[in-house]
Amino acid sequence: MLNAALEAMPEGFAIFDREERLVVYNRAYQAICGPAGPALKPGITAEEILLLARQGGHHPDALPGTREGNEWIASRLRDFRYPDGKPKIHRYADDRWLRVENIKAKDGNTVVARVDVTDLKRAELALERQRQELEHKNEALDQFTATVSHDLKAPLRHISMFSEMIEDDLKAGNQTELAENARHLRDSVRRMNRVVDSLLDYAQIAHRITDWTQVRLSDVVSETLTILAGDANDANATFEVGPLPELEGDPELLRRLVQNLVGNAIKYRHADRPPVIRIHGSVLHQTVELVVEDNGIGIDPRFATRIFEVFQRLHKDETVYGGTGIGLSLAKRIAESHGGSICLDTSFREGARFIVLLPRWLRKAK
């Protein structure tokens, strides 16, 4: 009757003796142990089960050969040996989540229960993503308000001012400054068009990718260098491209991110030397690091955060360094849409170095 009851339970159930050896378990527990399941038999220890499951890729947060993975295994064993009575939720293979409960009996045995809470956890993660998305939208709205109050009003004021000056000149029959004022009016209209186009470009990038594919960053960089070949030739720029990993993401958005970083490296070059731009990447604990660095004029570390705000320009003279100041804010928005981040390496002094961190695998909300 006890065996029949255990096998009827949908939850994983097992009992270990005081030496941490398996005594009783049901089929649900065996299935939950994944690659360690076929090896289960009375006498196998809890640590052996954990290590077998880890070796088979059953615990994505405990990658073999990593310090973090070893610490994760150690924490699971501590919780097994000295349970505090509080259930723990852990991620397993195939993006499943299980509630883990360990109960120490008076006779020294340990009763364990494993309950699949995947649906509940996914709903919780979806709510958290929605909360973050709302925060991003509120930040974007604040930046948009600031932009409207400054970057859009400034060319509008110029348009109004030069229009009135042209009108006064025409009334007075004075054509001496008419052409000059008309040129200023045209430049203000063009400036406003660029700002509006940049705003639309910024607004169209979602904060969460819904369709993603396997992306080779080497292809992304190759396409970017082809697009920027004309600017690179004019600047006599050279590129040093190192190893670049693969990841999941939107290839078009990632190309635009790299294009903005490389384009800035070409634009903000040093007057005394031709630009050298280095691009390389690596993978550490399922996080992709993409680095773009140059030997240009550099960026004052005081502005490490400000440069990622919409329409923030450190160089006001557009005749020297053109643009609207949207490039880095677009790069930041694209990185965040992939669940990642971008920052300026303030310790780098030979120019500017940007570090982009992106998850190698994007997790789908099912």
C-alpha positions as CSV (number, residue, x, y, z in Angstrom):
1,M,0.0,0.0,0.0
2,L,2.9,2.4,0.8
3,N,4.6,1.6,-2.5
4,A,1.3,2.2,-4.4
5,A,0.8,5.5,-2.6
6,L,4.3,6.7,-3.4
7,E,4.0,5.8,-7.1
8,A,0.6,7.6,-7.3
9,M,2.2,10.9,-6.1
10,P,3.0,13.4,-8.9
11,E,5.7,15.0,-6.7
12,G,9.1,13.6,-6.3
13,F,9.6,11.9,-2.9
14,A,12.5,10.1,-1.3
15,I,14.0,9.2,2.0
16,F,17.8,9.2,2.9
17,D,19.2,7.6,6.0
18,R,21.5,9.4,8.5
19,E,24.6,8.5,6.3
20,E,22.8,10.4,3.4
21,R,22.2,7.1,1.5
22,L,19.0,6.7,-0.5
23,V,16.5,4.3,1.1
24,V,13.1,4.9,-0.6
25,Y,12.1,6.9,-3.7
26,N,9.3,7.0,-6.2
27,R,9.2,7.2,-10.0
28,A,8.5,10.9,-10.0
29,Y,11.7,11.5,-8.0
30,Q,13.7,9.3,-10.4
31,A,12.4,11.3,-13.4
32,I,13.1,14.6,-11.6
33,C,16.8,13.5,-11.1
34,G,17.2,13.6,-14.9
35,P,20.4,12.0,-16.1
36,A,21.0,10.7,-12.6
37,G,17.7,8.8,-12.6
38,P,18.9,5.6,-14.2
39,A,21.7,5.3,-11.6
40,L,19.3,5.5,-8.6
41,K,19.4,2.5,-6.3
42,P,19.3,2.1,-2.5
43,G,22.7,3.1,-1.1
44,I,23.6,5.9,-3.5
45,T,24.4,9.1,-1.6
46,A,22.7,12.5,-2.1
47,E,26.0,14.0,-3.2
48,E,26.5,11.3,-5.8
49,I,23.1,12.0,-7.2
50,L,23.8,15.8,-7.4
51,L,27.1,15.3,-9.1
52,L,25.7,12.8,-11.7
53,A,22.8,15.2,-12.5
54,R,25.3,18.1,-12.8
55,Q,27.6,16.1,-15.1
56,G,24.6,15.4,-17.3
57,G,23.7,19.1,-17.6
58,H,20.6,18.8,-15.3
59,H,21.6,21.8,-13.2
60,P,22.2,24.9,-15.5
61,D,23.4,27.0,-12.5
62,A,26.1,24.4,-11.6
63,L,28.2,24.2,-14.7
64,P,31.0,21.6,-14.3
65,G,34.5,23.1,-13.8
66,T,33.3,26.5,-12.6
67,R,33.7,28.1,-9.2
68,E,30.0,29.2,-9.2
69,G,29.0,25.7,-10.1
70,N,31.0,24.2,-7.2
71,E,29.5,26.8,-4.8
72,W,26.0,25.9,-6.0
73,I,26.5,22.2,-5.3
74,A,28.0,23.0,-1.9
75,S,25.0,25.2,-1.0
76,R,22.6,22.4,-2.1
77,L,24.4,19.9,0.1
78,R,24.3,22.3,3.1
79,D,20.6,22.7,2.6
80,F,20.2,18.9,2.5
81,R,22.3,18.4,5.7
82,Y,21.1,21.4,7.7
83,P,17.6,22.2,6.4
84,D,16.1,25.4,7.7
85,G,12.5,24.4,7.0
86,K,12.1,26.9,4.1
87,P,11.4,25.5,0.6
88,K,13.9,26.5,-2.0
89,I,13.2,27.0,-5.7
90,H,15.8,26.0,-8.2
91,R,16.1,26.0,-12.0
92,Y,16.6,22.7,-13.8
93,A,17.2,21.6,-17.4
94,D,14.6,22.4,-20.1
95,D,13.8,25.7,-18.3
96,R,11.9,23.9,-15.5
97,W,11.7,25.1,-11.9
98,L,11.3,22.8,-8.9
99,R,10.5,23.6,-5.3
100,V,13.0,21.7,-3.1
101,E,12.0,20.7,0.4
102,N,14.3,18.8,2.8
103,I,13.0,17.7,6.2
104,K,15.2,16.2,8.9
105,A,13.4,13.5,10.8
106,K,14.0,12.7,14.5
107,D,15.7,9.5,13.7
108,G,18.3,11.3,11.6
109,N,16.8,10.4,8.2
110,T,16.1,13.1,5.7
111,V,12.8,13.2,3.8
112,V,12.9,15.1,0.5
113,A,10.1,16.4,-1.8
114,R,10.5,17.9,-5.2
115,V,7.5,19.8,-6.6
116,D,7.3,21.1,-10.2
117,V,6.4,24.8,-10.0
118,T,7.4,25.7,-13.6
119,D,4.1,27.4,-14.5
120,L,4.1,29.5,-11.3
121,K,7.7,30.5,-11.8
122,R,7.2,31.5,-15.4
123,A,4.2,33.6,-14.5
124,E,6.3,35.3,-11.8
125,L,9.1,35.9,-14.3
126,A,6.6,37.3,-16.9
127,L,5.3,39.7,-14.2
128,E,8.8,40.8,-13.4
129,R,9.6,41.4,-17.1
130,Q,6.4,43.5,-17.4
131,R,7.4,45.5,-14.4
132,Q,10.9,46.2,-15.9
133,E,9.3,47.1,-19.2
134,L,7.0,49.6,-17.5
135,E,10.0,51.1,-15.8
136,H,11.8,51.4,-19.1
137,K,8.8,53.0,-20.7
138,N,8.5,55.5,-17.9
139,E,12.2,56.3,-18.3
140,A,11.8,56.7,-22.0
141,L,8.8,59.0,-21.4
142,D,10.8,61.2,-19.1
143,Q,13.6,61.4,-21.6
144,F,11.2,62.2,-24.4
145,T,9.7,65.0,-22.4
146,A,13.1,66.5,-21.8
147,T,13.9,66.1,-25.5
148,V,10.7,67.9,-26.5
149,S,11.4,70.7,-24.1
150,H,14.9,71.3,-25.4
151,D,16.1,69.5,-28.5
152,L,12.8,70.1,-30.4
153,K,12.2,73.5,-29.1
154,A,15.6,74.8,-30.0
155,P,15.3,74.4,-33.8
156,L,11.7,75.6,-33.6
157,R,12.9,78.8,-32.0
158,H,15.5,79.2,-34.7
159,I,12.9,78.6,-37.4
160,S,10.6,81.2,-35.9
161,M,13.4,83.7,-35.4
162,F,14.8,83.4,-38.9
163,S,11.3,83.4,-40.5
164,E,10.6,86.7,-38.8
165,M,13.9,88.1,-39.9
166,I,13.2,87.1,-43.5
167,E,9.7,88.6,-43.3
168,D,11.2,91.9,-41.9
169,D,13.8,92.0,-44.7
170,L,11.2,91.4,-47.4
171,K,9.0,94.2,-46.0
172,A,11.9,96.6,-45.9
173,G,13.1,95.5,-49.3
174,N,16.5,94.6,-47.8
175,Q,18.0,91.5,-49.5
176,T,21.5,91.9,-48.1
177,E,21.0,89.2,-45.4
178,L,18.1,87.3,-47.0
179,A,20.2,84.4,-48.4
180,E,22.1,84.0,-45.1
181,N,18.9,84.0,-43.0
182,A,17.3,81.5,-45.5
183,R,20.3,79.2,-45.1
184,H,20.0,79.3,-41.3
185,L,16.3,78.5,-41.6
186,R,17.0,75.5,-43.9
187,D,19.7,74.2,-41.4
188,S,17.2,74.5,-38.5
189,V,14.6,72.5,-40.4
190,R,17.2,69.8,-41.3
191,R,18.3,69.7,-37.7
192,M,14.7,69.2,-36.6
193,N,14.1,66.5,-39.1
194,R,17.2,64.6,-37.9
195,V,16.0,64.9,-34.3
196,V,12.5,63.6,-35.2
197,D,13.9,60.7,-37.2
198,S,16.2,59.8,-34.3
199,L,13.3,59.9,-31.9
200,L,11.3,57.6,-34.1
201,D,14.2,55.3,-34.5
202,Y,14.7,55.1,-30.7
203,A,11.0,54.6,-30.0
204,Q,10.7,51.7,-32.5
205,I,13.2,49.5,-30.6
206,A,11.3,47.2,-28.2
207,H,12.6,46.5,-24.7
208,R,12.0,42.8,-25.1
209,I,12.9,40.5,-28.1
210,T,10.0,38.3,-29.2
211,D,11.6,36.6,-32.1
212,W,15.3,35.6,-31.9
213,T,17.6,33.4,-33.8
214,Q,21.1,32.0,-33.5
215,V,23.5,34.9,-34.3
216,R,27.2,34.7,-35.1
217,L,28.8,37.9,-33.9
218,S,31.5,37.4,-36.5
219,D,28.9,37.8,-39.2
220,V,27.4,40.9,-37.5
221,V,30.8,42.6,-37.3
222,S,31.7,41.6,-40.9
223,E,28.4,43.2,-42.2
224,T,29.1,46.3,-40.0
225,L,32.6,46.8,-41.4
226,T,31.2,46.5,-45.0
227,I,28.6,49.1,-44.3
228,L,31.1,51.5,-42.8
229,A,33.8,50.8,-45.3
230,G,33.5,54.3,-46.9
231,D,33.9,56.1,-43.6
232,A,36.7,53.8,-42.6
233,N,38.6,54.4,-45.8
234,D,38.2,58.2,-45.5
235,A,39.6,58.0,-41.9
236,N,42.4,55.6,-42.9
237,A,41.0,53.3,-40.1
238,T,42.3,49.8,-39.4
239,F,40.5,47.1,-37.6
240,E,41.7,44.3,-35.4
241,V,38.9,41.7,-35.0
242,G,39.4,38.9,-32.5
243,P,37.4,35.8,-31.7
244,L,33.6,36.4,-31.5
245,P,31.1,33.9,-30.0
246,E,27.6,33.0,-31.0
247,L,24.4,33.9,-29.1
248,E,20.7,34.2,-29.4
249,G,19.2,37.5,-30.4
250,D,18.0,39.8,-33.2
251,P,20.7,40.0,-35.8
252,E,19.5,43.3,-37.2
253,L,19.4,45.0,-33.8
254,L,22.8,43.6,-32.9
255,R,24.3,44.9,-36.1
256,R,22.9,48.4,-35.4
257,L,24.4,48.2,-31.9
258,V,27.9,47.3,-33.3
259,Q,27.5,49.8,-36.1
260,N,26.9,52.6,-33.6
261,L,29.9,51.7,-31.5
262,V,32.2,51.3,-34.5
263,G,30.8,54.4,-36.2
264,N,31.6,56.4,-33.1
265,A,35.1,55.0,-32.9
266,I,35.7,56.2,-36.5
267,K,34.0,59.6,-35.9
268,Y,35.8,60.5,-32.7
269,R,39.3,59.7,-33.9
270,H,42.4,61.5,-32.7
271,A,43.8,64.2,-35.0
272,D,47.4,63.0,-34.5
273,R,47.0,59.3,-35.4
274,P,44.9,57.1,-37.7
275,P,42.1,55.2,-35.9
276,V,42.7,51.6,-34.8
277,I,39.6,49.8,-33.7
278,R,39.7,46.5,-31.9
279,I,36.7,44.2,-31.7
280,H,36.7,41.0,-29.7
281,G,34.4,38.8,-27.6
282,S,34.3,36.0,-25.1
283,V,31.9,33.8,-23.1
284,L,32.0,33.5,-19.3
285,H,29.3,31.6,-17.4
286,Q,26.8,31.8,-20.3
287,T,27.3,35.6,-20.6
288,V,28.7,37.0,-23.8
289,E,31.1,39.9,-23.5
290,L,31.6,42.1,-26.6
291,V,34.4,44.7,-26.5
292,V,34.8,47.6,-28.9
293,E,37.8,49.8,-28.2
294,D,39.6,52.6,-30.1
295,N,42.6,54.9,-29.9
296,G,40.6,58.1,-30.4
297,I,40.0,61.2,-28.3
298,G,38.4,59.1,-25.5
299,I,35.6,60.1,-23.0
300,D,35.9,61.7,-19.7
301,P,34.9,59.1,-17.0
302,R,32.7,61.8,-15.4
303,F,30.3,61.4,-18.4
304,A,30.3,57.6,-18.3
305,T,26.5,57.5,-17.5
306,R,25.4,60.7,-19.3
307,I,26.6,59.6,-22.7
308,F,23.9,56.9,-22.8
309,E,21.1,59.4,-22.3
310,V,19.0,60.4,-25.3
311,F,20.5,63.3,-27.4
312,Q,23.3,63.9,-25.0
313,R,26.3,65.3,-26.9
314,L,29.6,66.1,-25.3
315,H,30.8,68.0,-28.4
316,K,28.3,70.7,-29.2
317,D,30.0,71.8,-32.5
318,E,28.2,69.7,-35.1
319,T,30.6,70.9,-37.8
320,V,33.4,69.0,-36.2
321,Y,31.5,65.9,-34.9
322,G,28.1,65.6,-36.5
323,G,25.1,63.7,-35.2
324,T,22.2,64.0,-32.9
325,G,23.5,62.2,-29.9
326,I,21.2,59.2,-30.2
327,G,23.8,56.5,-31.1
328,L,24.8,55.4,-27.6
329,S,21.3,55.6,-26.2
330,L,20.2,53.3,-29.1
331,A,23.0,50.9,-28.3
332,K,21.9,50.9,-24.7
333,R,18.3,50.3,-25.6
334,I,19.3,47.4,-27.9
335,A,21.5,45.8,-25.2
336,E,18.7,46.0,-22.7
337,S,16.2,44.6,-25.2
338,H,18.3,41.5,-25.2
339,G,18.5,41.3,-21.4
340,G,22.0,42.8,-21.3
341,S,23.9,46.0,-20.6
342,I,26.5,48.3,-22.0
343,C,29.0,50.5,-20.2
344,L,32.1,52.6,-20.8
345,D,35.3,51.1,-19.3
346,T,36.5,54.1,-17.3
347,S,39.9,52.5,-16.6
348,F,40.8,52.6,-20.3
349,R,42.9,55.6,-21.1
350,E,44.2,55.1,-24.7
351,G,40.9,56.0,-26.2
352,A,37.4,54.7,-25.5
353,R,36.4,51.1,-24.7
354,F,32.8,49.9,-24.6
355,I,31.8,46.6,-23.0
356,V,28.5,45.0,-23.9
357,L,27.3,42.1,-21.8
358,L,24.6,39.9,-23.3
359,P,23.0,36.5,-22.1
360,R,24.2,33.8,-24.5
361,W,20.7,32.2,-24.5
362,L,17.5,34.2,-24.2
363,R,14.9,32.6,-22.1
364,K,11.5,32.3,-23.6
365,A,8.3,33.0,-21.7
366,K,6.1,30.0,-22.4
